[in-house]
Amino acid sequence: MIFHKGHDYRVFVCAEETLGDVRFKIKTGTGDVLFDNKDYDMTSIWDFTMTSTKRLVIEVGSDGEASDDGFTETGCVSILSSYTYTGQSGFRSNQ
């Protein structure tokens, strides 16, 4: 995804309970890890401000262990990315 300079972002990851804790990382295009929710008690939300426009990668996976038959649970994961402009105070007016 491309994240633009001058915006505040929120990334939210939601998954089915059968998956257990879902781990997500935000990485640069070269693989440098900027955020790993494992370092923050497996939080599902991360807020950040971009100081330059960059393409970042959101990597999502389950830390679930395999069951006795060797399979892990499957399920759905949703990723929501939202933004707002920074530096704005008060209301935007069309008048």
Sequence and secondary structure as in RCSB ss.txt:
>XXXX:A:sequence
MIFHKGHDYRVFVCAEETLGDVRFKIKTGTGDVLFDNKDYDMTSIWDFTMTSTKRLVIEVGSDGEASDDGFTETG
CVSILSSYTYTGQSGFRSNQ
>XXXX:A:secstr
 EE TTEEEEEEEEE GGG SEEEEEEETT  EEEEGGGGTT SEEEEE SS EEEEEEEEE     TTS     
 EEEEEEEEESS  S     
